[in-house]
Amino acid sequence: MHILITGGTGLIGTALSEQLRRQGHDVTVWTRRTHEPSGGVVYVTALQDCAEPIDMVVNLAGANLAERRWSRSYKAEIRRSRIDLTAHLIAWMRSCSRPPRRLISASAIGYYGVSDDETFDETSAAGHGFAAELCRDWEQAARSVADHGVEVVTMRLGVVLAGQGSALQKMTQSFKFGIESWLGSGEQWLSWIHLLDAVHAIEFAMNAETPAAVYNAVAPEPVRHRDFARAVGKQSGALARLPVPDFLARAIAGEMAQELLLSGQRVLPLALQQEAFHFHYPNLEQALQSLRARGSN
């Protein structure tokens, strides 16, 4: 197939591009910056420069929600990078002489809002808060191309664990100094997925004959933050344990800390499990061991 990827220079997009090229697919990446072709991947800065036809689109673009404090201007940038970009992508897909067959569009488990008690799956309703409203509007923008004969699949991604440049690296900085730390009470849920399984889940949605409308791209065993810290500390040999108080996290990161760091949601991959998707790293210990082994190579 000829596959177009937005966000193809990011963590997931880079890994997905490499995987698709290994399988013999043609990959075009739509990006803001000019790149020379690399590893068989073609980069374009304008959609009209894509060589048609495009068989499938994977939409992963978007500014990092946890990059910095949510000021009014950064919130606007986050929305533009997802909703406005997706609307532009949809307009281009409608203009194609032969529209792509399927759109795999990223979202996030922030769609469900936050809860200490509830368990969410793909049938659960949207929650409340900035992240939930962002995901809801982002998904609606992507689904608007369905009336043009394009199948739309939504991938609600959890926290993706990988090596350099990933959330795991940011979450475990204190462990380098032998300190096992967590934010707030540590009782908030963390619904995560190994990078390899995230890539394979997207591939699964691309290749399914009749895909679900929504997939939760999370491992089947979410954990609480304190348990996550304990698992990392066990593998890294942390010598001390030190929680970061709620008030300090709020003082540093404001609303972003409250929604993304001090709160969480317990999300299950019901659709993937029902369709017999194989997780290479279904539990946290396996995932951390894999990443630790890769980091030491």
Buried (B, 14 or more C-beta within 10 A) or exposed (E): BBBBBBBBBBBBBBBBBBBBBEEEBBBBBBBEEEBEEEEBBBBBEEBEEBEEEBBBBBBBBBBEBBEEEBEEEBBEEBBEBBBEBBBBBBEBBBEBEEBBBBBBBBBBBBBBBBBEEBBBBBEBEBBEBBBBBBBBBBBEBBBBBEEEEBBBBBBBBBBBBBBEEBBBBEBBEBBEEEBBBBBBBBEBBBBBBBBBBBBBBBBBBBEBEEBBEBBBBBBBBBBBBBBBBBBBBEBBEBEEBEBBEBEEBBEEBBBBBBBBBBBBBBBBBBBBEEBEBEBEBBEBEBBBEBBEEEEEE
